[in-house]
Amino acid sequence: MLRALPRTPAPLGPGGAEVLRLITVQRVPVCLTVHANGRRRYGYWQAAGAGSGYGGCYVALPTDECDALHAAGRIVLGDPVTDPAKTTYPVRPVARGTSSSAAGVPRQALTA
């Protein structure tokens, strides 16, 4: 009988480790936005301050690092939200002890 061997993830560089930490620890959702022209951007909304109650800015994450994490099975994309100009995917870290293949069929639709 054949059994699946645990996949050992490739070591991360400093940039990839920091991006994975941000995605894992983030208190706000991280999303991948794929625009109709094919432009892709990972990011999240950062509130201006705890006391103000409003305002803030959109913080972009390095696309190359995020794509490498996705290809390595360290992050997964959730169900897309689509409108005519873009498609947005929630981004989550893969739970320890599982891989993206254990969570189901990996999502390949990264173009609009």
MOPAC internal coordinates of N, CA, C and O (Angstrom, degrees):
PM7 1SCF
backbone

  N    0.0000 0     0.00 0     0.00 0    0    0    0
  C    1.4424 1     0.00 0     0.00 0    1    0    0
  C    1.5307 1   107.88 1     0.00 0    2    1    0
  O    1.2310 1   120.44 1   -44.24 1    3    2    1
  N    1.3223 1   116.76 1   135.76 1    3    2    1
  C    1.4527 1   122.19 1   177.03 1    5    3    2
  C    1.5119 1   109.90 1   -91.23 1    6    5    3
  O    1.2310 1   120.79 1   -37.31 1    7    6    5
  N    1.3028 1   116.09 1   142.69 1    7    6    5
  C    1.4612 1   119.67 1   175.31 1    9    7    6
  C    1.5198 1   108.54 1  -132.98 1   10    9    7
  O    1.2310 1   121.19 1   -29.39 1   11   10    9
  N    1.2940 1   115.34 1   150.61 1   11   10    9
  C    1.4601 1   120.89 1  -178.39 1   13   11   10
  C    1.5175 1   109.76 1   -72.44 1   14   13   11
  O    1.2310 1   121.36 1   -45.45 1   15   14   13
  N    1.3138 1   115.00 1   134.55 1   15   14   13
  C    1.4573 1   120.03 1   175.03 1   17   15   14
  C    1.5115 1   109.00 1   -89.41 1   18   17   15
  O    1.2310 1   119.84 1   -34.79 1   19   18   17
  N    1.3290 1   117.92 1   145.21 1   19   18   17
  C    1.4639 1   119.20 1   178.23 1   21   19   18
  C    1.5257 1   110.01 1   -63.25 1   22   21   19
  O    1.2310 1   121.12 1   -42.99 1   23   22   21
  N    1.3078 1   115.45 1   137.01 1   23   22   21
  C    1.4507 1   121.32 1   179.79 1   25   23   22
  C    1.5207 1   109.19 1   -84.66 1   26   25   23
  O    1.2310 1   120.44 1   -53.77 1   27   26   25
  N    1.3172 1   116.76 1   126.23 1   27   26   25
  C    1.4490 1   121.03 1   177.55 1   29   27   26
  C    1.5163 1   108.16 1   -91.59 1   30   29   27
  O    1.2310 1   119.87 1   -64.72 1   31   30   29
  N    1.3236 1   117.86 1   115.28 1   31   30   29
  C    1.4523 1   119.55 1  -178.77 1   33   31   30
  C    1.5230 1   111.37 1   -67.18 1   34   33   31
  O    1.2310 1   121.34 1   -33.88 1   35   34   33
  N    1.3309 1   115.04 1   146.12 1   35   34   33
  C    1.4584 1   120.50 1   176.96 1   37   35   34
  C    1.5208 1   108.95 1   -64.79 1   38   37   35
  O    1.2310 1   120.32 1   -32.49 1   39   38   37
  N    1.3389 1   116.99 1   147.51 1   39   38   37
  C    1.4587 1   118.87 1   178.50 1   41   39   38
  C    1.5212 1   111.23 1   -63.80 1   42   41   39
  O    1.2310 1   121.18 1   -33.65 1   43   42   41
  N    1.3215 1   115.34 1   146.35 1   43   42   41
  C    1.4596 1   120.98 1  -179.24 1   45   43   42
  C    1.5189 1   110.59 1   -93.56 1   46   45   43
  O    1.2310 1   121.03 1   -33.73 1   47   46   45
  N    1.3166 1   115.64 1   146.27 1   47   46   45
  C    1.4525 1   120.45 1   170.62 1   49   47   46
  C    1.5156 1   108.87 1   -78.17 1   50   49   47
  O    1.2310 1   119.87 1    -5.15 1   51   50   49
  N    1.3455 1   117.85 1   174.85 1   51   50   49
  C    1.4675 1   120.10 1  -178.56 1   53   51   50
  C    1.5251 1   112.86 1   -59.65 1   54   53   51
  O    1.2310 1   120.03 1   140.53 1   55   54   53
  N    1.3402 1   117.55 1   -39.47 1   55   54   53
  C    1.4705 1   120.09 1   179.51 1   57   55   54
  C    1.5085 1   112.27 1   -65.88 1   58   57   55
  O    1.2310 1   120.52 1   134.74 1   59   58   57
  N    1.3317 1   116.61 1   -45.26 1   59   58   57
  C    1.4598 1   120.98 1   179.61 1   61   59   58
  C    1.5155 1   112.13 1   -64.98 1   62   61   59
  O    1.2310 1   120.47 1   141.36 1   63   62   61
  N    1.3266 1   116.70 1   -38.64 1   63   62   61
  C    1.4647 1   120.56 1   178.76 1   65   63   62
  C    1.5276 1   110.67 1   -64.44 1   66   65   63
  O    1.2310 1   120.23 1   139.18 1   67   66   65
  N    1.3228 1   117.17 1   -40.82 1   67   66   65
  C    1.4698 1   120.41 1   179.92 1   69   67   66
  C    1.5286 1   110.84 1   -66.99 1   70   69   67
  O    1.2310 1   120.19 1   138.09 1   71   70   69
  N    1.3300 1   117.25 1   -41.91 1   71   70   69
  C    1.4633 1   120.32 1   178.79 1   73   71   70
  C    1.5277 1   110.07 1   -64.40 1   74   73   71
  O    1.2310 1   119.97 1   135.65 1   75   74   73
  N    1.3279 1   117.66 1   -44.35 1   75   74   73
  C    1.4654 1   120.31 1   178.34 1   77   75   74
  C    1.5267 1   110.48 1   -62.23 1   78   77   75
  O    1.2310 1   119.61 1   141.20 1   79   78   77
  N    1.3303 1   118.34 1   -38.80 1   79   78   77
  C    1.4596 1   121.26 1   176.94 1   81   79   78
  C    1.5275 1   110.56 1   -61.83 1   82   81   79
  O    1.2310 1   120.34 1   136.07 1   83   82   81
  N    1.3412 1   116.96 1   -43.93 1   83   82   81
  C    1.4668 1   120.48 1   179.24 1   85   83   82
  C    1.5292 1   111.34 1   -62.31 1   86   85   83
  O    1.2310 1   120.42 1   137.94 1   87   86   85
  N    1.3199 1   116.79 1   -42.06 1   87   86   85
  C    1.4669 1   120.29 1  -179.87 1   89   87   86
  C    1.5244 1   110.15 1   -67.98 1   90   89   87
  O    1.2310 1   120.02 1   141.61 1   91   90   89
  N    1.3179 1   117.56 1   -38.39 1   91   90   89
  C    1.4640 1   121.81 1  -177.67 1   93   91   90
  C    1.5207 1   112.56 1   -72.99 1   94   93   91
  O    1.2310 1   120.06 1   139.03 1   95   94   93
  N    1.3229 1   117.48 1   -40.97 1   95   94   93
  C    1.4616 1   121.99 1  -173.11 1   97   95   94
  C    1.5277 1   112.03 1   -92.82 1   98   97   95
  O    1.2310 1   120.09 1   166.49 1   99   98   97
  N    1.2918 1   117.44 1   -13.51 1   99   98   97
  C    1.4632 1   122.72 1  -172.93 1  101   99   98
  C    1.5238 1   111.98 1   -53.78 1  102  101   99
  O    1.2310 1   120.53 1   -47.71 1  103  102  101
  N    1.3052 1   116.59 1   132.29 1  103  102  101
  C    1.4608 1   122.12 1   177.90 1  105  103  102
  C    1.5250 1   111.72 1   -89.40 1  106  105  103
  O    1.2310 1   120.59 1   173.85 1  107  106  105
  N    1.3031 1   116.47 1    -6.15 1  107  106  105
  C    1.4647 1   122.40 1   175.39 1  109  107  106
  C    1.5236 1   107.88 1  -122.55 1  110  109  107
  O    1.2310 1   119.80 1   -25.37 1  111  110  109
  N    1.3161 1   117.99 1   154.63 1  111  110  109
  C    1.4588 1   119.75 1  -176.20 1  113  111  110
  C    1.5303 1   112.88 1   -68.62 1  114  113  111
  O    1.2310 1   121.33 1   -40.62 1  115  114  113
  N    1.3268 1   115.06 1   139.38 1  115  114  113
  C    1.4598 1   122.66 1   172.34 1  117  115  114
  C    1.5236 1   106.23 1   -97.98 1  118  117  115
  O    1.2310 1   120.79 1   -42.41 1  119  118  117
  N    1.3378 1   116.09 1   137.59 1  119  118  117
  C    1.4611 1   121.06 1  -177.63 1  121  119  118
  C    1.5205 1   110.99 1  -131.57 1  122  121  119
  O    1.2310 1   120.98 1   -26.50 1  123  122  121
  N    1.3243 1   115.74 1   153.50 1  123  122  121
  C    1.4567 1   123.14 1   169.04 1  125  123  122
  C    1.5186 1   106.40 1  -105.30 1  126  125  123
  O    1.2310 1   120.43 1   -55.69 1  127  126  125
  N    1.3323 1   116.79 1   124.31 1  127  126  125
  C    1.4602 1   121.58 1   176.36 1  129  127  126
  C    1.5184 1   108.06 1  -109.79 1  130  129  127
  O    1.2310 1   120.63 1   -55.85 1  131  130  129
  N    1.3275 1   116.41 1   124.15 1  131  130  129
  C    1.4612 1   122.34 1   176.91 1  133  131  130
  C    1.5242 1   106.39 1  -111.93 1  134  133  131
  O    1.2310 1   120.65 1   -67.41 1  135  134  133
  N    1.3255 1   116.36 1   112.59 1  135  134  133
  C    1.4590 1   121.82 1  -178.43 1  137  135  134
  C    1.5255 1   110.58 1   -79.67 1  138  137  135
  O    1.2310 1   120.17 1   -18.09 1  139  138  137
  N    1.3267 1   117.28 1   161.91 1  139  138  137
  C    1.4576 1   122.98 1  -177.63 1  141  139  138
  C    1.5248 1   111.80 1   -58.37 1  142  141  139
  O    1.2310 1   119.61 1   150.04 1  143  142  141
  N    1.3347 1   118.36 1   -29.96 1  143  142  141
  C    1.4608 1   120.98 1  -179.85 1  145  143  142
  C    1.5282 1   112.43 1   -83.42 1  146  145  143
  O    1.2310 1   119.80 1  -177.63 1  147  146  145
  N    1.3409 1   117.98 1     2.37 1  147  146  145
  C    1.4564 1   122.40 1   177.82 1  149  147  146
  C    1.5209 1   114.50 1    97.36 1  150  149  147
  O    1.2310 1   119.70 1   170.19 1  151  150  149
  N    1.3218 1   118.18 1    -9.81 1  151  150  149
  C    1.4669 1   121.20 1   179.12 1  153  151  150
  C    1.5229 1   109.20 1   -64.68 1  154  153  151
  O    1.2310 1   120.96 1   -44.86 1  155  154  153
  N    1.3290 1   115.77 1   135.14 1  155  154  153
  C    1.4620 1   122.07 1  -177.13 1  157  155  154
  C    1.5131 1   108.82 1  -120.99 1  158  157  155
  O    1.2310 1   120.65 1   -39.58 1  159  158  157
  N    1.3474 1   116.35 1   140.42 1  159  158  157
  C    1.4622 1   120.30 1   179.33 1  161  159  158
  C    1.5170 1   109.57 1  -148.60 1  162  161  159
  O    1.2310 1   120.99 1   -53.87 1  163  162  161
  N    1.3277 1   115.70 1   126.13 1  163  162  161
  C    1.4625 1   122.48 1   172.22 1  165  163  162
  C    1.5235 1   107.41 1   -93.86 1  166  165  163
  O    1.2310 1   119.84 1   -38.95 1  167  166  165
  N    1.3222 1   117.91 1   141.05 1  167  166  165
  C    1.4532 1   119.25 1   178.57 1  169  167  166
  C    1.5188 1   112.39 1  -177.08 1  170  169  167
  O    1.2310 1   121.97 1     1.75 1  171  170  169
  N    1.3264 1   113.83 1  -178.25 1  171  170  169
  C    1.4641 1   121.38 1   179.49 1  173  171  170
  C    1.5157 1   108.73 1  -152.51 1  174  173  171
  O    1.2310 1   120.60 1   -16.73 1  175  174  173
  N    1.3365 1   116.47 1   163.27 1  175  174  173
  C    1.4538 1   122.85 1   178.78 1  177  175  174
  C    1.5276 1   108.30 1   -94.28 1  178  177  175
  O    1.2310 1   120.60 1   -52.32 1  179  178  177
  N    1.3356 1   116.46 1   127.68 1  179  178  177
  C    1.4573 1   121.93 1   178.36 1  181  179  178
  C    1.5214 1   108.54 1  -111.86 1  182  181  179
  O    1.2310 1   120.71 1   -59.40 1  183  182  181
  N    1.3264 1   116.24 1   120.60 1  183  182  181
  C    1.4628 1   121.34 1   179.09 1  185  183  182
  C    1.5265 1   109.56 1   -66.06 1  186  185  183
  O    1.2310 1   120.64 1   -29.91 1  187  186  185
  N    1.3505 1   116.38 1   150.09 1  187  186  185
  C    1.4624 1   121.48 1  -177.95 1  189  187  186
  C    1.5185 1   112.22 1   -64.56 1  190  189  187
  O    1.2310 1   119.72 1   136.84 1  191  190  189
  N    1.2907 1   118.14 1   -43.16 1  191  190  189
  C    1.4644 1   120.83 1  -179.37 1  193  191  190
  C    1.5064 1   110.41 1  -172.96 1  194  193  191
  O    1.2310 1   121.24 1   -22.37 1  195  194  193
  N    1.2982 1   115.23 1   157.63 1  195  194  193
  C    1.4622 1   120.10 1  -177.35 1  197  195  194
  C    1.5195 1   112.04 1   -66.26 1  198  197  195
  O    1.2310 1   119.72 1   145.72 1  199  198  197
  N    1.3308 1   118.15 1   -34.28 1  199  198  197
  C    1.4534 1   121.00 1  -175.14 1  201  199  198
  C    1.5134 1   114.36 1   -82.50 1  202  201  199
  O    1.2310 1   119.58 1   156.56 1  203  202  201
  N    1.3240 1   118.41 1   -23.44 1  203  202  201
  C    1.4651 1   120.04 1  -173.56 1  205  203  202
  C    1.5210 1   112.82 1   -77.51 1  206  205  203
  O    1.2310 1   120.06 1   143.15 1  207  206  205
  N    1.3306 1   117.49 1   -36.85 1  207  206  205
  C    1.4573 1   120.12 1   179.48 1  209  207  206
  C    1.5122 1   114.50 1    80.16 1  210  209  207
  O    1.2310 1   119.41 1   173.07 1  211  210  209
  N    1.3102 1   118.74 1    -6.93 1  211  210  209
  C    1.4572 1   120.82 1   177.42 1  213  211  210
  C    1.5280 1   109.54 1  -154.26 1  214  213  211
  O    1.2310 1   121.23 1   -12.60 1  215  214  213
  N    1.3097 1   115.26 1   167.40 1  215  214  213
  C    1.4527 1   120.54 1  -179.44 1  217  215  214
  C    1.5178 1   111.77 1    86.86 1  218  217  215
  O    1.2310 1   121.30 1    -9.52 1  219  218  217
  N    1.3044 1   115.13 1   170.48 1  219  218  217
  C    1.4503 1   120.74 1   179.15 1  221  219  218
  C    1.5145 1   109.96 1   148.70 1  222  221  219
  O    1.2310 1   121.05 1    14.46 1  223  222  221
  N    1.3208 1   115.60 1  -165.54 1  223  222  221
  C    1.4596 1   119.82 1  -179.65 1  225  223  222
  C    1.5178 1   110.19 1  -151.44 1  226  225  223
  O    1.2310 1   121.55 1   -20.07 1  227  226  225
  N    1.3234 1   114.65 1   159.93 1  227  226  225
  C    1.4428 1   122.40 1   176.60 1  229  227  226
  C    1.5217 1   107.92 1   -87.35 1  230  229  227
  O    1.2310 1   120.07 1   -51.96 1  231  230  229
  N    1.3294 1   117.46 1   128.04 1  231  230  229
  C    1.4606 1   122.15 1  -178.91 1  233  231  230
  C    1.5228 1   108.17 1  -109.86 1  234  233  231
  O    1.2310 1   120.70 1   -59.31 1  235  234  233
  N    1.3239 1   116.26 1   120.69 1  235  234  233
  C    1.4607 1   121.73 1   179.41 1  237  235  234
  C    1.5209 1   109.63 1   -89.13 1  238  237  235
  O    1.2310 1   120.83 1   -36.86 1  239  238  237
  N    1.3205 1   116.02 1   143.14 1  239  238  237
  C    1.4604 1   122.94 1   174.66 1  241  239  238
  C    1.5236 1   108.15 1  -103.89 1  242  241  239
  O    1.2310 1   119.35 1   -24.77 1  243  242  241
  N    1.3392 1   118.85 1   155.23 1  243  242  241
  C    1.4726 1   120.73 1  -179.32 1  245  243  242
  C    1.5281 1   111.49 1   -63.55 1  246  245  243
  O    1.2310 1   121.00 1   -60.33 1  247  246  245
  N    1.3152 1   115.70 1   119.67 1  247  246  245
  C    1.4645 1   121.35 1  -176.68 1  249  247  246
  C    1.5290 1   111.80 1   -61.00 1  250  249  247
  O    1.2310 1   119.78 1   136.57 1  251  250  249
  N    1.3190 1   118.03 1   -43.43 1  251  250  249
  C    1.4684 1   120.65 1  -178.49 1  253  251  250
  C    1.5279 1   111.36 1   -60.92 1  254  253  251
  O    1.2310 1   120.44 1   136.61 1  255  254  253
  N    1.3251 1   116.76 1   -43.39 1  255  254  253
  C    1.4701 1   120.66 1   179.66 1  257  255  254
  C    1.5283 1   110.64 1   -65.01 1  258  257  255
  O    1.2310 1   120.47 1   136.64 1  259  258  257
  N    1.3332 1   116.70 1   -43.36 1  259  258  257
  C    1.4730 1   120.53 1  -179.55 1  261  259  258
  C    1.5190 1   110.83 1   -66.13 1  262  261  259
  O    1.2310 1   120.17 1   138.16 1  263  262  261
  N    1.3377 1   117.29 1   -41.84 1  263  262  261
  C    1.4666 1   120.41 1   177.63 1  265  263  262
  C    1.5247 1   110.95 1   -61.69 1  266  265  263
  O    1.2310 1   120.37 1   140.82 1  267  266  265
  N    1.3458 1   116.89 1   -39.18 1  267  266  265
  C    1.4606 1   120.42 1   178.41 1  269  267  266
  C    1.5328 1   110.70 1   -65.34 1  270  269  267
  O    1.2310 1   120.09 1   140.04 1  271  270  269
  N    1.3360 1   117.43 1   -39.96 1  271  270  269
  C    1.4663 1   120.93 1   176.78 1  273  271  270
  C    1.5226 1   111.03 1   -63.67 1  274  273  271
  O    1.2310 1   120.24 1   140.37 1  275  274  273
  N    1.3330 1   117.14 1   -39.63 1  275  274  273
  C    1.4629 1   121.31 1   178.86 1  277  275  274
  C    1.5307 1   110.10 1   -66.84 1  278  277  275
  O    1.2310 1   120.36 1   135.23 1  279  278  277
  N    1.3359 1   116.91 1   -44.77 1  279  278  277
  C    1.4660 1   120.76 1  -179.86 1  281  279  278
  C    1.5333 1   111.31 1   -64.18 1  282  281  279
  O    1.2310 1   120.12 1   147.81 1  283  282  281
  N    1.3364 1   117.37 1   -32.19 1  283  282  281
  C    1.4613 1   121.77 1   179.64 1  285  283  282
  C    1.5305 1   112.52 1   -81.64 1  286  285  283
  O    1.2310 1   119.98 1   176.39 1  287  286  285
  N    1.3332 1   117.63 1    -3.61 1  287  286  285
  C    1.4564 1   120.81 1   179.22 1  289  287  286
  C    1.5148 1   114.04 1    78.89 1  290  289  287
  O    1.2310 1   119.96 1  -159.26 1  291  290  289
  N    1.3310 1   117.68 1    20.74 1  291  290  289
  C    1.4702 1   120.54 1  -179.97 1  293  291  290
  C    1.5241 1   112.70 1   -92.35 1  294  293  291
  O    1.2310 1   119.98 1   159.69 1  295  294  293
  N    1.3284 1   117.64 1   -20.31 1  295  294  293
  C    1.4623 1   121.97 1   173.51 1  297  295  294
  C    1.5194 1   108.05 1  -131.19 1  298  297  295
  O    1.2310 1   120.84 1   -26.55 1  299  298  297
  N    1.3198 1   116.00 1   153.45 1  299  298  297
  C    1.4627 1   121.98 1   178.73 1  301  299  298
  C    1.5216 1   109.00 1  -127.68 1  302  301  299
  O    1.2310 1   121.63 1   -23.51 1  303  302  301
  N    1.3176 1   114.48 1   156.49 1  303  302  301
  C    1.4629 1   121.31 1   178.40 1  305  303  302
  C    1.5141 1   109.00 1  -102.73 1  306  305  303
  O    1.2310 1   120.85 1   -41.22 1  307  306  305
  N    1.3241 1   115.98 1   138.78 1  307  306  305
  C    1.4539 1   121.42 1   178.16 1  309  307  306
  C    1.5202 1   111.37 1   -87.35 1  310  309  307
  O    1.2310 1   120.90 1    13.37 1  311  310  309
  N    1.3181 1   115.89 1  -166.63 1  311  310  309
  C    1.4590 1   121.89 1  -179.12 1  313  311  310
  C    1.5228 1   110.16 1   -67.57 1  314  313  311
  O    1.2310 1   120.36 1   -45.47 1  315  314  313
  N    1.3289 1   116.91 1   134.53 1  315  314  313
  C    1.4652 1   120.26 1  -176.61 1  317  315  314
  C    1.5222 1   113.15 1   -75.98 1  318  317  315
  O    1.2310 1   121.67 1   -28.97 1  319  318  317
  N    1.3246 1   114.41 1   151.03 1  319  318  317
  C    1.4613 1   123.08 1   169.16 1  321  319  318
  C    1.5256 1   104.52 1  -113.75 1  322  321  319
  O    1.2310 1   120.47 1   -58.58 1  323  322  321
  N    1.3367 1   116.70 1   121.42 1  323  322  321
  C    1.4589 1   121.02 1  -172.09 1  325  323  322
  C    1.5118 1   110.83 1  -116.46 1  326  325  323
  O    1.2310 1   121.14 1   -42.01 1  327  326  325
  N    1.3288 1   115.42 1   137.99 1  327  326  325
  C    1.4569 1   121.66 1   167.78 1  329  327  326
  C    1.5277 1   106.44 1  -134.91 1  330  329  327
  O    1.2310 1   119.02 1    -5.03 1  331  330  329
  N    1.3345 1   119.48 1   174.97 1  331  330  329
  C    1.4666 1   119.57 1  -174.23 1  333  331  330
  C    1.5292 1   114.66 1   -59.97 1  334  333  331
  O    1.2310 1   118.95 1   152.70 1  335  334  333
  N    1.3073 1   119.60 1   -27.30 1  335  334  333
  C    1.4582 1   121.57 1  -174.67 1  337  335  334
  C    1.5265 1   114.12 1   -97.72 1  338  337  335
  O    1.2310 1   119.82 1   160.22 1  339  338  337
  N    1.3466 1   117.96 1   -19.78 1  339  338  337
  C    1.4623 1   119.13 1  -175.59 1  341  339  338
  C    1.5186 1   111.11 1  -162.64 1  342  341  339
  O    1.2310 1   121.87 1   -15.16 1  343  342  341
  N    1.3262 1   114.03 1   164.84 1  343  342  341
  C    1.4582 1   122.55 1   173.15 1  345  343  342
  C    1.5166 1   106.86 1  -125.59 1  346  345  343
  O    1.2310 1   120.26 1   -47.37 1  347  346  345
  N    1.3323 1   117.12 1   132.63 1  347  346  345
  C    1.4520 1   121.82 1  -177.47 1  349  347  346
  C    1.5244 1   109.57 1  -118.85 1  350  349  347
  O    1.2310 1   121.15 1   -50.20 1  351  350  349
  N    1.3406 1   115.40 1   129.80 1  351  350  349
  C    1.4557 1   122.70 1   179.70 1  353  351  350
  C    1.5273 1   109.19 1  -115.63 1  354  353  351
  O    1.2310 1   119.20 1   -49.27 1  355  354  353
  N    1.3304 1   119.14 1   130.73 1  355  354  353
  C    1.4628 1   119.06 1   170.58 1  357  355  354
  C    1.5339 1   108.90 1   -69.53 1  358  357  355
  O    1.2310 1   120.42 1   -35.69 1  359  358  357
  N    1.3185 1   116.80 1   144.31 1  359  358  357
  C    1.4702 1   122.81 1  -179.00 1  361  359  358
  C    1.5210 1   108.13 1  -114.30 1  362  361  359
  O    1.2310 1   120.87 1   -47.71 1  363  362  361
  N    1.3424 1   115.95 1   132.29 1  363  362  361
  C    1.4658 1   120.75 1   178.17 1  365  363  362
  C    1.5202 1   108.84 1  -133.83 1  366  365  363
  O    1.2310 1   120.46 1   -28.07 1  367  366  365
  N    1.3192 1   116.72 1   151.93 1  367  366  365
  C    1.4679 1   118.86 1   172.10 1  369  367  366
  C    1.5221 1   109.00 1   -73.44 1  370  369  367
  O    1.2310 1   120.45 1   -27.65 1  371  370  369
  N    1.3100 1   116.75 1   152.35 1  371  370  369
  C    1.4578 1   121.19 1   174.56 1  373  371  370
  C    1.5180 1   107.08 1   -76.65 1  374  373  371
  O    1.2310 1   120.54 1   -45.66 1  375  374  373
  N    1.3199 1   116.57 1   134.34 1  375  374  373
  C    1.4673 1   120.79 1   179.48 1  377  375  374
  C    1.5179 1   109.31 1   -63.66 1  378  377  375
  O    1.2310 1   120.52 1   -36.51 1  379  378  377
  N    1.3240 1   116.61 1   143.49 1  379  378  377
  C    1.4624 1   120.71 1   178.58 1  381  379  378
  C    1.5101 1   110.57 1   -58.70 1  382  381  379
  O    1.2310 1   121.26 1   -39.54 1  383  382  381
  N    1.3278 1   115.19 1   140.46 1  383  382  381
  C    1.4515 1   120.43 1   178.30 1  385  383  382
  C    1.5153 1   113.64 1    86.56 1  386  385  383
  O    1.2310 1   120.22 1   178.62 1  387  386  385
  N    1.3550 1   117.19 1    -1.38 1  387  386  385
  C    1.4543 1   120.23 1   176.72 1  389  387  386
  C    1.5115 1   108.45 1  -127.80 1  390  389  387
  O    1.2310 1   121.45 1   -14.58 1  391  390  389
  N    1.2964 1   114.84 1   165.42 1  391  390  389
  C    1.4586 1   119.80 1   174.92 1  393  391  390
  C    1.5129 1   108.06 1  -125.23 1  394  393  391
  O    1.2310 1   120.36 1    -9.80 1  395  394  393
  N    1.3110 1   116.93 1   170.20 1  395  394  393
  C    1.4642 1   119.80 1  -179.27 1  397  395  394
  C    1.5237 1   111.02 1   -63.19 1  398  397  395
  O    1.2310 1   119.78 1   150.21 1  399  398  397
  N    1.3587 1   118.03 1   -29.79 1  399  398  397
  C    1.4544 1   119.44 1   178.35 1  401  399  398
  C    1.5171 1   111.24 1   -72.30 1  402  401  399
  O    1.2310 1   119.84 1   151.95 1  403  402  401
  N    1.3347 1   117.91 1   -28.05 1  403  402  401
  C    1.4574 1   120.33 1   177.14 1  405  403  402
  C    1.5153 1   111.50 1   -73.97 1  406  405  403
  O    1.2310 1   120.53 1   155.41 1  407  406  405
  N    1.3276 1   116.59 1   -24.59 1  407  406  405
  C    1.4569 1   120.16 1  -179.70 1  409  407  406
  C    1.5165 1   112.07 1   -82.43 1  410  409  407
  O    1.2310 1   119.76 1   174.76 1  411  410  409
  N    1.3123 1   118.06 1    -5.24 1  411  410  409
  C    1.4420 1   122.27 1  -178.96 1  413  411  410
  C    1.5127 1   110.05 1   130.44 1  414  413  411
  O    1.2310 1   120.91 1    12.65 1  415  414  413
  N    1.2985 1   115.86 1  -167.35 1  415  414  413
  C    1.4505 1   120.15 1  -178.83 1  417  415  414
  C    1.5209 1   109.09 1   -72.37 1  418  417  415
  O    1.2310 1   119.58 1   -52.55 1  419  418  417
  N    1.3522 1   118.40 1   127.45 1  419  418  417
  C    1.4604 1   119.15 1   179.54 1  421  419  418
  C    1.5121 1   110.99 1   -64.13 1  422  421  419
  O    1.2310 1   120.62 1   -37.56 1  423  422  421
  N    1.3094 1   116.42 1   142.44 1  423  422  421
  C    1.4480 1   121.16 1  -179.05 1  425  423  422
  C    1.5204 1   109.73 1   -83.68 1  426  425  423
  O    1.2310 1   120.73 1   -51.09 1  427  426  425
  N    1.3255 1   116.21 1   128.91 1  427  426  425
  C    1.4530 1   121.27 1  -177.41 1  429  427  426
  C    1.5078 1   112.92 1  -107.80 1  430  429  427
  O    1.2310 1   119.45 1   166.99 1  431  430  429
  N    1.3274 1   118.65 1   -13.01 1  431  430  429
  C    1.4576 1   122.02 1  -174.25 1  433  431  430
  C    1.5192 1   110.56 1   -77.03 1  434  433  431
  O    1.2310 1   120.75 1   -89.67 1  435  434  433
  N    1.3405 1   116.18 1    90.33 1  435  434  433
  C    1.4390 1   120.41 1  -179.32 1  437  435  434
  C    1.5169 1   112.00 1  -111.72 1  438  437  435
  O    1.2310 1   120.23 1  -172.94 1  439  438  437
  N    1.3104 1   117.17 1     7.06 1  439  438  437
  C    1.4588 1   120.47 1   177.87 1  441  439  438
  C    1.5216 1   108.79 1  -116.47 1  442  441  439
  O    1.2310 1   121.24 1   -29.39 1  443  442  441
  N    1.3008 1   115.23 1   150.61 1  443  442  441
  C    1.4631 1   119.03 1  -177.84 1  445  443  442
  C    1.5049 1   111.49 1   -83.77 1  446  445  443
  O    1.2310 1   120.10 1   180.00 1  447  446  445

